[in-house]
Amino acid sequence: MWEISWIAVIAATIIAFVVGGLWYGPLFLKPWQREAGISDADMQRRHPAKVFGGAILLQLFAAYFMGHVFATYGGLSVISTILTAQGIALAFIVTALGVNYLFAGRSLKLFLIDAGYYLVTYTLMGVAFAYLG
């Protein structure tokens, strides 16, 4: 049976949450809101525990399965681990967002903001698994 590094899973989850706070906070909050059609009032109506709690659980789920991927590969180099994490983001998440955004008629700018978040996040999650996994 494969052993998943829970230290790396927790670190990757925290990384995703922190990057999300920066990405959708001081870095891109206003352009993201504008492109997504979300007002400040809309943001205020959302229950913080539900949003942040749900986000951290979903990131934990993603980090756990990334850990599972790396545990099944076993013995990857640092560079291979990081490139694999980037590949997961590009091949599965970014392409899925792209298809959804095309059919929903979402803007390229919104796609780039959201896709950029996942590419940066998964790259840094890969770093966590490379050094802690």
Secondary structure, DSSP 8 states (H G I E B T S, - for coil): -----HHHHHHHHHHHHHHHHHIIIIITHHHHHHHHT--HHHHHHS-HHHHHHHHHHHHHHHHHHHHHHHHHH-S--HHHHHHHHHHHIIIIIIHHHHHHHHHHT--HHHHHHHHHHHHHHHHHHHHHHHHH-
